[in-house]
Amino acid sequence: PDGKQIAFAAKSKNKNTLYILDVRRRKIKKRFKFDLDGLFEPSWSPNGKQIAVVGLKDGWSDIYVVNLEDQSLRRITNDPYDEKHLDWSPNGEWLAMSSDRPKADLQFNGKKDFSFGEYDIYVMRPDGSEIRAVVESEVDDLHPTWGPDSRKLAFVSNRTGVGNIYISHLDSLISYPVTNLLASVQYIDWSAD
């Protein structure tokens, strides 16, 4: 959050590890090794005390939150649905993500066969207490990134056959395109100013 550190995931002695790099010194400041089969996409909390990650465990992709003060790892989701493209809201109240879950209120019943859908955009409280679908469509909606006011999300959708950037207002759930490109957009990031 202050630009002095970079969080990244990599292997260390065949274990998935979350690293914190001191940018100025070019040195690893902290290493967190967790019992996960994969660790991806770290996203800092605005206050710099937590990092959300996508963790893979027993074939399931779930969201975990790392507390940097006590070095604990807390599983936030626990279901067979894929969650990816995490982005922490500037006010710290929500995590945005892309997920293939068919509905926000879905409770996994543990059965082997389950339905899943296209990737849509969801927001979830960092403690896992609430999840909301904010963008649902018949195509993939991916890579959410927060606007500076924590009231809008930009995301990539292939509604026109190629990835274009859309904006969604969280209070009205209205989405509209802001690009009309012939070649797909991949990753986006909304500036804080």
Secondary structure, DSSP 8 states (H G I E B T S, - for coil): --SSEEEEEEEETTEEEEEEEETTTTEEEEEEE-S-SEEEEEEE-TTSSEEEEEEEETTEEEEEEEETTTTEEEE---SSS-EEEEEE-TTSS-EEEEE--S-TT------S-----S-EEEEE-TTSS-EEEEE--SS-EEEEEE-TTSSEEEEEE-TTSS-EEEEEETTTTEEEES---SS----------
